Amino acid sequence: MGVVGSRLTAELFVRKGFTVKYVGDFYTPNDAKIDVTLSGCGYDVPDAYIISYPLVDDLREVKRQIKGCDVVIAHKSMEIFSKACYDLGIPFMPNFITFFLPDSVRFWEVEIPTIDYDTLTYTVTCALQVNETVKLLKGEEVTIAPKAIIVDLKDDLIRVINLKMLR
């Protein structure tokens, strides 16, 4: 799995047994073991394989970082990672819940909704992203752009929307 800028999403994938290529802040299995948000609650951290890369703006380097990933979920630098995923044929998920598949709607062809994250909204979004990714890998039905799921727990909403096309 490729995860950009979301340590929580990376942690959730690790706990499900996935190898994670994490792009953003430096992140190692030892970080997970001392992460009080999860390990302090009685969870055992599995021996996970986490590859950590620094966040860069060079498309060629971004492609090198995510090469071989089954899916990339990006919460930061979404524009450059969406382009790299498109070029490499990798399904891409931005900071909300939908997949941009290489042969369908492209990330830069839709109006991206503004989402004001609080802690709970962000946590539920990350969990649903991991769930959708597992469903995709199992060949089950998933949310594909232009359809998207937006979590907004300040207003007690989890809603399905149709993204607006820019053309």
TAQUI-V593929 format. One record per residue. N is the residue number from 1. SS is DSSP state (H for helix, E for strand, C for the rest). OMEGA is omega in degrees with one decimal (* if undefined). Layout:
n: [N:N]
ss: [SS:SS]
omega: [OMEGA:OMEGA]
This chain:
n: [1:2:3:4:5:6:7:8:9:10:11:12:13:14:15:16:17:18:19:20:21:22:23:24:25:26:27:28:29:30:31:32:33:34:35:36:37:38:39:40:41:42:43:44:45:46:47:48:49:50:51:52:53:54:55:56:57:58:59:60:61:62:63:64:65:66:67:68:69:70:71:72:73:74:75:76:77:78:79:80:81:82:83:84:85:86:87:88:89:90:91:92:93:94:95:96:97:98:99:100:101:102:103:104:105:106:107:108:109:110:111:112:113:114:115:116:117:118:119:120:121:122:123:124:125:126:127:128:129:130:131:132:133:134:135:136:137:138:139:140:141:142:143:144:145:146:147:148:149:150:151:152:153:154:155:156:157:158:159:160:161:162:163:164:165:166:167]
ss: [C:E:E:E:C:C:H:H:H:H:H:H:H:H:H:C:C:C:C:E:E:E:E:E:C:C:C:C:H:H:H:H:H:C:C:C:C:C:H:H:H:C:C:C:C:C:C:C:C:E:E:E:E:E:C:C:C:C:H:H:H:H:H:H:H:H:C:C:C:C:E:E:E:E:C:C:C:H:H:H:H:H:H:H:H:H:H:H:C:C:E:E:E:C:C:C:E:C:E:E:C:C:C:C:C:C:H:H:H:E:C:C:C:C:C:C:C:C:H:H:H:H:H:H:H:H:H:H:H:H:H:H:H:H:H:H:H:H:C:C:C:C:C:E:C:C:E:E:E:E:E:E:H:H:H:C:E:E:E:E:E:E:C:C:E:C:C]
omega: [172.1:179.7:-177.6:170.8:177.9:-179.8:179.3:178.7:177.4:-179.7:179.3:176.9:178.8:-178.8:174.7:175.3:-179.5:166.8:-175.2:166.4:-176.9:178.7:-179.3:175.9:178.0:-172.3:-178.2:175.4:178.1:175.8:-179.7:-178.0:179.8:179.8:-175.3:-178.3:-178.8:-174.8:177.7:-177.5:176.3:178.5:172.3:178.3:-180.0:173.2:-174.9:178.4:179.6:175.6:-175.1:178.3:174.4:178.3:-179.6:180.0:-178.2:-175.7:-179.5:178.9:177.7:178.0:178.2:-178.1:-173.3:-179.6:178.5:178.4:175.8:-178.4:172.7:174.8:-176.6:173.4:176.2:176.1:-173.8:-177.1:-177.0:179.2:176.8:178.5:178.8:178.8:178.8:-179.3:-177.6:179.8:-178.3:173.7:-175.4:175.0:177.3:-175.1:168.9:-168.0:170.3:175.3:167.9:-178.1:-175.8:-177.2:179.3:-179.6:178.9:-178.1:-176.3:178.2:-177.8:173.6:-176.4:-179.0:174.9:-178.0:178.1:-174.7:162.5:-174.4:-177.7:178.3:179.4:-178.6:179.5:177.8:180.0:179.9:178.6:176.9:178.0:178.6:179.3:179.6:177.8:176.9:178.7:-179.2:177.1:-178.7:178.8:179.7:-179.7:177.8:-177.7:178.7:17.4:174.8:179.8:174.8:179.6:177.6:176.9:-174.0:172.9:177.7:-179.8:-177.0:161.0:-171.6:175.2:179.6:169.1:179.6:179.5:178.4:-178.7:-179.9:*]
